[in-house]
């Protein structure tokens, strides 16, 4: 038995063509999805990157581990904690990872027998799919006939969006991206934090007079398509080694991305709204897993017990997640009645989602200048979560607010809520905004746009 857990970093649910996107961004994944269980309502428990992967490996939410943002101390995750890779390794299962996450925090390597960091000489988020495959494919050839768990982390389509060959972009864009009559960036250029959005290197063309917002959206789609193609080479390797039929493939993403100014955010993931929280997920294993589309709520913490069960290993009671195997085998179609997503870096915010409603609690605005303390969205009438209806549906709002507060009390168990602590200290939710404003006030810009180094100084540095 082999299990491959594959993440495309920062991939929105609705930009995967197997989820109905109009552009064919994921032809390789589409072929797998047709034979897989596709979960149409998978929501991250914690965003952005570091909290998400921590929750995935530990099987516990950030509200339980305390990892709700970037840059938290190493000792917050004790070295003796059994991540699910550590549990597998203790059972004699070979565990491997090809990822740069270790360069953020050491706990991301916990439990891996082999942890390979591709292209150590470049910034960890600029590691390409070729870099990952250069390490992953030889590893797969060497261990194709053993039982193993392998974690593959592709950074695409994370910013910057312009790192892939132009032939991928040409599939999704034609026209003049600098057409002066195009006014689609007027909203961005009117925003107080416009300089932050155009300065981090995500879309460097903005500094050169880019006018068409569909150009960076196409770049983003090109990055997805690029990652999809290169993951195909991994599948080809498994097939040549006659190991694919004995492999379970789990595909997902850590979080999505705001692209067109959703809630005032461009080309980033600063909140817990739909565009950031909703992620793709499917599990492929023909003969073991039913080909179906499932609408029940699931979350990243469900992956740990699911993977352990695939190897016949029991999961600890400390795991928050529940195994997905009853759904995968077609024995059940229900899993969770609600999901909760936590954002602790760019803002301090939680979203509590039921089938019909989303309640959002913002503890600190951070980079979200317009976010009120509480919001309510009707998911059926407004799936993009763009219109607050808390006043219109006051009874619903009060009921969900009560349920949310009861959930928080149960999760923290009398201890402080780590998200509220971060918000109160401004050590996470407001720190990026504060440091950015200090950078501007100090006159460091000198009339120039921010460099990637400047942006890195504002955001989290690797440990």
N, C-alpha and C positions, 0 to 999 in steps of 0.2 A: 504494500500500500504506500502510495506517495500522495502528498498534499502540497499543492502550490498555492500560496496566498499572494495575490498580485494587486498592488495599489498603483493606480495612476493618480499622482498627487494633484489636488485642486481641480478635479473633474466634476462639473455639474451633471446632475441626473439627466437634465433635458437636452444635453448636447451629445448624448450617446445615440447612435442611430438605432440600436436595438430597443431604445425606449421611445421611438417614434420621431426622432429629430429629422427634419426635412433634408439635411445634408448627410451624406453617407460618410460619416467620420470614422466609423468603427467596423469595417467589413470583416476583419478577422474575428473580433469579439461577437459580431452578429451571428456568425456561423456557430459559435459555441452556444450563444444564448438560445438559439432555436432548439437545442437539445437539453437546455438547463432549466432549473428553477430560477426564474427572474423575480426578484422582489421589487415591487413598484413603490414601496413606501419604506425604504431604509433611510434612517436619519442618524447623523453622527451624534454620539452622546456628548462629545467635547470637541471644540475647534478653538484655535487652528491646529497646526501640525503636531507640536509636541504633546499637548493634552490628548489629541485623538489617538496617536499611536501608543501612548501610555495606557489609555483605557483599553485599547484593543489587546495588548499583550498581557495586561494584568487581569482582564475580565472585570474591572471595577471602574466606576465613573470617577471623574475628577473630584466630585463632591465627597467621595470616599477616600481617595488617595491624597487629595490636596493639590494635585497637579491640574491647575485650571488655566495656566498661562505659560509663557515661555520664561526661560531663565531662572527657574526655581532651583534651589540647592540640591546637590547630588544626593544628600542624605534623606531627602523626602521620600525616596523609594529605597527601602532597606535592601541590602545586598542579599539577605536571606529570603526575600519575598519570592514565592513561586510564581513566576510568569508561566503562561502555558507552554512556551518553548522549553523552560526549565523542567516542567513536569514531564514533557515528552522525553527530554534527554535522560532524565532519571529512569525512565522506563526502557532505555536502550534504543530509542529512536534517534537516528541521525538528524540533527537540526542545523540548518544553514540559512544565511541571510546575505543578500547582496544589497547594500544600503549605505548611505552616508549619515544616517541618523545618529550613530555613535559619536559623531563629531559635535552634536548638540549636547547629548547627555549619555553617560556611560550605561545607564540602566537599559538603554535600547538594545544592548548586546546580551543582556542577562538571559542565560539559558541556551544560547547558541553555541554549538560545538565549533562550527565554522562561521565566522563573521567577516565578510569580505567587503572592504571599503573601496569602491571603484574610483579611479582617477583622483588620488589623494591630493594632487597638485593644484586642483581648481576649487573655486568656491563650491561648497557642498550642494547648493541648489542649481548650479550650472552643469552638474554631471549629466551627460547625455545618455540616451537609450543605448547607443553604441557602447559607451563606457560600461553600462550595466551588463549588457550581453557579452561583452568581452570577458567578463568574469563568470557570468552565470552559465553560459553554454559549455565551457570546459568542465565546470563543476557538475553539470547535469550528465555529461558524457562519462565522467569518472564514477558517478554514483547512481547511474540509471537503473541498475539492477539490485539496488538496496531499498529498504523502506526508509523514507525520509520526509521531513517537512522543510520546505524552502519558502522563505519570504523574499519576494522581489519588489523593490521599490523604485519605480520610474518617476522622476521629478516632473516630467511633462504631464499636463500642460501648465505647470506653475510658471509664473513670470521669471525672466522676461520671455515674451512671446516670439521673439525674432531669432531664436537660436537654431531653427531647423532650415534645411535647404528650401529655396523658393519654390521648387516644384510642388511642394505640399500646399503652399499658400495659393498657387495658381489654380488649384482645384476648386477653391472656394471664393475667389475674389477676382473681379475684373472691373476696370474703370479707372477713374482718376481720384486717388485718395486725398488729393490736395485741391480739389475743385473749390474755388472761393465762394461759389453759390450754395455750397452745402453748409448748413447751419446746425448740424446734429451735435456739435460740441458746445453749443452756446450755454447750455445749462452747466456743464463742467467748468467752463471758463468764468462763470459768474460766482462760483462757490469760493468761500474763504480758504478752503483747504485745497484749492485747485493746484497750487504749486507742489504740494505733497504728492498728489496723484500723478502729475506729469514728470516728477523728478526721479523716481526710483528706478528707472530703467525698464519698467514693464512695457511701455510704449514710447521709445525714444523719439519716434516720428512726431510726437506731439510738440516737441521742442523745435521742430522744423516746419511747423505750420500745418500739420495734418488736420483735415476738416471732416473726414468721413468716419463716423464711429463704427461703421460696418467693417472697416479695414482691420482694426485690432480684434474684433470678434472673429473675423476670418483667420487671423493669425492664431488665435486661441484654438479654433477648430483644426487648423493645420498641425498644431502641436499634438492634439489628440490623435489625429490620423497618423502622424509620425510614430507615436508610441504604439499605436495599434499595429502598424506594419512590423515594427521591430519585435513586439511580443510574438508575432507570427513566426519569427525565426526560432524562438524558444519552443513553440509547438512542433515545428519541423524537426528540431533536434530530438525531442521526446519520441516523435513518430519513427524517426530513423533508428533510434535505439530500442524500438519496440517496447517502449515504456508508457506510451500515452494511454493505452487502454487500462492501465493500472493506476492512473493518476486522477485525483480529484482537483479541480481548478476552482478557486474562489477568487472572484474579481470584484473590486470595489474601489472607492476613493476616500481620502480622509475628510474632505469637505469640498464644497463648490466654489463659485466665484461670482461676484457681482460684476456685470459687464457694461450695462447700459444705464448706469446711475440709479439702480434699485436702492431705495432708501438713502440716496445721496452718495453712494459708493461706486467708484469706477475702478475696474481692473484690480480688485483686491477682495479680501474676505474678512470684513471688520465687524461682523454681527452674527446673529443666530437666525436670521430670516430664511425664508424658503430657498433662495438662490444659493445660500452658503450651506445650510443644514442638510438639504436633500441630496443624497448621493446614490450612484448606481450600485447594484449588488446582484450578482448571480452566482450560482453554484452548479458546476458541470461535472457529471460523472454518469454517462449513459449506462443503463443497466442497474445503477444504484440510486440515481436521483431522477425523479419524475420531471418530464418536460412540461412546464406550466408557468403561468404568471400569477403571482400571489400578491394580494393587496394588503395583507395584514402588516401592521407596524413591526419592524425589526430594527435593531441597533448594533453598532460595532461590538459591544460587549457580548453579543450573542455568538460571535465567531469563536471565541476561546473554547467554550464548552462543546461547540459543534465540531471543531477540529479534534479535540481530545476524544470525543465519542467515535470519530472516524477511525481512530486507532484503538478503540476499546478501552480507553483510559477514563476513569472517573474524574470529574472536576471538583475542586474544593468548594465548600459551602460559602466561602467568602466571595465567590464569583457572583456578580450581579446578573450576568447574562444567563439565558436559557438556550439549550441546544435546539437547533433548527431541524433536527432529523425527523421528528414527526411530520413536519411539513414536507421535507424533501422526499420522504417515502410515500407521500400522499395520504397519510393517516389523519391529518388535520389541516385546516386552513386558517386557524386563528393562533395568534402568538401574544401580542401585546395590545392592550386597550388604548394606551397612550404612549407617547415618547417625549423625552425632554432633552433639549440641546443646550449646552453651556458654551458661552464665548467669554474668555477672560483676558485676552491680550489687547485688542484694539478698542474694545468696549467691555463693560461688565454687564452681561445680558443673558437671560435664559428664555427659551421658548418652550411652552408646554402645549403639545399637540394632541388633539383627539381626532376622530374621523371627520368631524364637521368644523372644529374650531381650533384656532391657535391663539393662545394667551402669551404675550411677551412682557417680561418684567425687565426693565433696564435699571440697574443699580448705579451705573456711572456711564455717561454718554461717551467719554473718550473721543474717538474720531467721529462719532455719530452726533453731529451738532443739533439735529432736530428731533431726536428720539425722546418721546415722553416717558414717564415712569412706567405706565401700563398701557398696553394696546391689546385689542381683540380683533381677530380677522376671521371671516367666514370662508373656510377652505373650499367649500363647494361653489360659492358664487365668486370668490376671489382667490383662486389658487396661487397667484403670485404674491399674496399677502401685501397688497398695496394700499388698502383702504381700512383705516381703523374704524370699527363699528361698536366700540365699547359703550358709547352713549346711546346708540340706537338699540342695542340688545343688553340693557342694563342687568336684567335678571341672569342672563347667561354669563355675563362678565363677573358678577358677584359669586355665582356658583363655581365657576372655574378658578377664580382667585382663591376661594376657600380650599378647593381641592389641591391647587398648587402649593399653598402654604402648608397644608397638612403633609404633602409629599416631601417638602423640604425638611420639615420637622422630623419626619421619620428617617430621612436619609442622614441627617447630621447627628441624630441620636443624642441631642443635648450639647453637642460640641458646636463651636462657631462654624458658620457657613464659610468655606474658604473663598468663595467668590465675593461675598460681602466684605470679607477682610481685605481682599485685594483692592476692591473698589474704595474702601474707606482709607486705605493707605496710599491710594493712587500709585501703588507700586507696579501695577500692571495696566489696568484699563485706561488710565489717563497718562501713563508715563510716556508712551510713544508721542502722543500729541504734545505733551509738555516739553519733551526734549526737542521736538521739531520746532516749536515756537521759540525755545531758547536758542536754537541754532540760527533761526532767522534774526532774532533780536541781537545776537552777538555780531551780526554783520558778516557771517561766514560765507554768505552766498556770493558777495562781491559782484552781484549782477549776473552770476552764472547759475545754471541749473545744478541741482544736487547730483553728485556722482554716486555710483554704487557704494563706494566706501562710506560716504556721508550717510546714505540710507542704512547701511549696515550698522553704523554707530548709533542710529536712532532705534533700529529694530534690535532683535536679540543677537548677540554675538555667540558663537559656539563656545562651549566650555573649554 
